[in-house]
């Protein structure tokens, strides 16, 4: 039972909670907007497969744990395990998976926010690279940004 709980459930939940859901490539050159979108789509595709596999491993481990608990031979004076108690165990691990995914999401969004809103903490620090490449075009006496602010914000809205 301890092996299932530690190695097949808890370790997978830790892996899920530490999964980065965005690829920010710290220290890299500024992103072109379309490059950023492609990079995130690739990251999401890869990570969603891993998260799905980890979820299935946890579900199978909980099912195995349930079978072991039900089939365990108890003393005659100890009654059978109620289905309500088994349901509580299963719900606990559903909740734990939810918490792990929530942690991964919050951590990823905070990382994105820190990278987009990065500020110098000390005047001696070198100039930070911008997050996106933006072109400024002069058209008919006015400045036009490409990509425009609305488009950029739509991909990074926090």
C-alpha positions as CSV (number, residue, x, y, z in Angstrom):
1,X,0.0,0.0,0.0
2,X,2.8,2.4,0.9
3,X,4.5,1.7,-2.4
4,X,1.3,2.6,-4.3
5,X,0.7,5.7,-2.3
6,X,4.3,7.0,-2.4
7,X,5.6,6.0,-5.8
8,X,2.5,5.7,-8.0
9,X,0.3,8.5,-6.5
10,X,2.2,11.1,-4.6
11,X,5.2,11.2,-6.9
12,X,3.0,11.6,-9.9
13,X,1.0,14.4,-8.2
14,X,4.3,16.2,-7.4
15,X,5.4,15.9,-11.1
16,X,2.0,17.3,-12.2
17,X,2.2,20.2,-9.7
18,X,5.7,21.2,-11.0
19,X,4.9,21.0,-14.7
20,X,5.4,24.3,-16.5
21,X,2.4,25.0,-18.7
22,X,4.2,27.8,-20.6
23,X,7.5,27.9,-22.3
24,X,9.2,31.3,-21.6
25,X,12.8,30.4,-22.5
26,X,14.3,32.7,-19.9
27,X,17.1,34.8,-21.2
28,X,16.1,34.3,-24.8
29,X,15.7,37.0,-27.4
30,X,12.3,38.8,-27.6
31,X,9.5,36.8,-29.1
32,X,7.7,37.7,-32.3
33,X,4.0,37.3,-31.5
34,X,3.4,34.4,-33.9
35,X,6.6,32.7,-32.7
36,X,5.3,33.0,-29.1
37,X,1.9,31.5,-30.0
38,X,3.6,28.6,-31.9
39,X,5.9,27.9,-29.0
40,X,3.1,27.8,-26.5
41,X,0.9,25.6,-28.7
42,X,3.8,23.1,-28.9
43,X,4.4,23.3,-25.1
44,X,0.7,22.8,-24.4
45,X,0.5,19.8,-26.8
46,X,3.5,18.1,-25.2
47,X,2.6,18.8,-21.6
48,X,-1.1,17.9,-22.0
49,X,0.0,14.4,-23.2
50,X,2.2,14.1,-20.1
51,X,-0.4,15.4,-17.7
52,X,-3.0,13.0,-19.2
53,X,-0.6,10.1,-18.7
54,X,0.1,11.1,-15.1
55,X,-3.6,11.4,-14.4
56,X,-4.2,7.9,-15.8
57,X,-1.4,6.5,-13.7
58,X,-2.9,8.1,-10.6
59,X,-6.3,6.8,-11.4
60,X,-5.0,3.3,-12.0
61,X,-3.0,3.4,-8.8
62,X,-6.1,4.5,-6.8
63,X,-8.1,1.7,-8.4
64,X,-5.3,-0.8,-7.4
65,X,-5.3,0.7,-3.9
66,X,-9.0,0.2,-3.7
67,X,-8.8,-3.4,-4.8
68,X,-6.1,-4.1,-2.2
69,X,-8.1,-2.5,0.6
70,X,-11.3,-4.4,-0.3
71,X,-9.5,-7.8,-0.7
72,X,-7.5,-7.5,2.5
73,X,-8.5,-10.1,5.0
74,X,-9.5,-8.4,8.3
75,X,-10.2,-9.8,11.7
76,X,-13.8,-11.2,12.0
77,X,-14.7,-8.5,14.6
78,X,-13.8,-5.7,12.2
79,X,-16.6,-5.0,9.7
80,X,-16.2,-4.6,6.0
81,X,-15.1,-1.3,4.5
82,X,-18.2,0.8,3.5
83,X,-18.6,2.0,0.0
84,X,-18.9,5.5,1.5
85,X,-15.4,5.3,2.9
86,X,-14.0,4.0,-0.3
87,X,-15.7,6.9,-2.1
88,X,-14.0,9.3,0.3
89,X,-10.6,7.9,-0.7
90,X,-11.3,8.2,-4.4
91,X,-12.6,11.8,-4.0
92,X,-9.5,12.7,-1.9
93,X,-7.2,11.7,-4.8
94,X,-9.5,13.5,-7.3
95,X,-9.1,16.6,-5.2
96,X,-5.3,16.1,-4.9
97,X,-5.0,15.9,-8.7
98,X,-7.1,19.1,-9.0
99,X,-4.8,20.8,-6.5
100,X,-1.7,19.7,-8.4
101,X,-3.1,21.1,-11.7
102,X,-4.2,24.3,-9.9
103,X,-0.7,24.7,-8.6
104,X,0.9,24.1,-12.0
105,X,-1.5,26.7,-13.5
106,X,-0.9,29.3,-10.9
107,X,2.9,28.9,-11.1
108,X,2.8,29.1,-14.9
109,X,0.7,32.2,-14.9
110,X,2.8,33.9,-12.3
111,X,6.0,33.0,-14.3
112,X,4.4,34.6,-17.4
113,X,3.3,37.7,-15.4
114,X,6.8,38.1,-13.9
115,X,8.4,37.8,-17.4
116,X,6.0,40.2,-19.1
117,X,6.1,42.7,-16.3
118,X,9.7,42.3,-15.4
119,X,11.3,45.3,-13.7
120,X,14.9,46.2,-12.8
121,X,15.4,45.8,-9.1
122,X,18.7,47.5,-9.0
123,X,19.9,50.4,-11.2
124,X,23.2,48.5,-11.8
125,X,21.4,45.5,-13.4
126,X,21.8,45.3,-17.2
127,X,18.9,46.4,-19.4
128,X,16.2,43.7,-19.6
129,X,15.2,42.3,-23.0
130,X,11.6,43.1,-24.0
131,X,9.2,40.2,-24.1
132,X,7.8,40.8,-27.6
133,X,9.2,42.2,-30.8
134,X,7.0,45.1,-31.9
135,X,7.5,47.1,-35.1
136,X,6.6,50.8,-35.1
137,X,5.5,52.0,-38.6
138,X,5.0,55.6,-39.6
139,X,1.9,55.8,-41.8
140,X,0.4,59.1,-42.9
141,X,1.8,61.1,-39.9
142,X,0.8,58.6,-37.3
143,X,2.5,55.7,-35.6
144,X,1.2,52.1,-36.0
145,X,2.3,49.2,-33.9
146,X,2.7,45.8,-35.5
147,X,1.3,43.6,-33.9
148,X,-1.1,46.0,-32.2
149,X,-1.5,46.2,-28.5
150,X,-4.9,44.5,-28.5
151,X,-3.5,41.5,-30.4
152,X,-0.5,41.2,-28.0
153,X,-2.7,41.5,-24.9
154,X,-5.1,38.9,-26.2
155,X,-2.3,36.3,-26.1
156,X,-0.9,37.2,-22.7
157,X,-4.0,38.5,-20.9
158,X,-3.4,37.7,-17.2
